[in-house]
Amino acid sequence: MLMEGKTGFIAGVANHRSIAWSIARSLDREGAKLALGYLSDREKQGIEKIVDQLDNPPLLIQLDASDDDSVGRAFDQLSNEFERIDCLVHAIAFAKREDLEGRYVDTSRDGFHLALDVSSFSLNCLVQAAEPLMTQGGSVVALTYLGSERAVPRYNVMGVAKAALESAVRYLASELGEKGIRVNGLSAGPIKTLAARGIKDFSTMLHLHAERAALRRNVDVEEVADTALFLCSSLSRGITGEIIFVDGGYRIMGM
């Protein structure tokens, strides 16, 4: 199995429909020992109902990536339970609903700071804490979206935050490469997650994506999860600092 004897921390598991949960299932299927980071008791209760779907019982860790103390406690727990970390998946993002529904130009200052802190700077926080535990090198994978480089209606400040996240991927890759730590971004096409339902007219986005993508369809969450597995495994050992698109070829199309 690809991840036999490997350990991983997936930060941002929200529910059974989240991309992070599907990534956990793919890594578990290939033998990884996992820790799953959740935000609050609400998420924990949901995860506890589905962890029996995994072959290896995961460690559940409370994590608020916008709180340095919470990050410190989470990685203290990780270091007590795991000898090392081989892969880290960052699946954390948040923006105020009002900053997604209106115009980007009307984004509030505190809304901008919140989106950039939670959705981008949190990657720095997690990597900084994980670095001492990645003693044999490893892989960091951050989830992103095409709204980082194109103006996508109703993505607004989240697109700006994802652009910052992708830039951070490159800087982190350049600095950590000498330690054998690879850092990449995974940009998925639109998928029906609970979080995506908060985007106005999301069904229209799905329809247009399927109509215009090279494969003439939407991607499913398992395709994204298996690409994350590839990036976490030794199969991608020569790849770092890249943004890998799993969008059915939507990004390559012109008119």
C-alpha positions, 0 to 999 in steps of 0.5 A: 500500500502507498502509505503503509507505515506513514502518518498524516494530519488532515486539518479541517475535516468538517463532515462526511461530505467534505473534501478533507474527509474523502482525502482521509478515506483515500489515505486510510485505504492505502494504510496511513495512520491519521489524525483528523483536525476539527474546529468545534464539538459540533464537527467532532460529533459528526466525525465520531459517527463516521470514523468506523468507515476507516480501517485504522481508527484516527486520532481526533484533535481540536484545532482552531488554526486562527488561534496560536495556542490551539495550534500549539496544543494540537501539535503537542498532542500529535507529537505525544501520539505520533513519532513523526508526521509524513504528510499534512493536508490543509483544508481550512478556509472561511470568509463572512457570508456578506463578503461573498454575496456582494461586490469585492470592492465592498469587502470590509476591513475586518472581513478581509483580515479574517479571510486572509488569516483563516484561509491563508496564514493558517497554512504558515501556522500549521507548517511551522508547527509541523516542520519539527515533526517531519523528521524524514521529509514529507508532503504538505498539500493545501486545497485551493480553487481557480478563483485565486487567478480568475475573477469568479462571481461571488468568490470575492475575498476568498479568491484573494485569500486563495491567491495568497495561499498559492503564493505561500505554497511556493515560498514554503516549498522553496524554503523547506525543500532542503529538508525533503519537505514538499509543498503543493496546492490542489485546485479542485473544480466545484464540488457539492460540499456543504460549504459550497452550498453557501455560495449563491447560485452554486448550481449554476456554477456546476452546470457551466463547469460541466458544459465548458470543461474539456471532459464535459463533466464535473469532477467528483470528490473521490478524484480530488481525494486520490490526487491528494493521495498521490501528492502525499505519497512517494509517487509525487516525490519530485513535485513541489511548489506546484498547483495541481488542477483536478477540474476536468480540464476546465482551466485549459479551455478558452471560449 
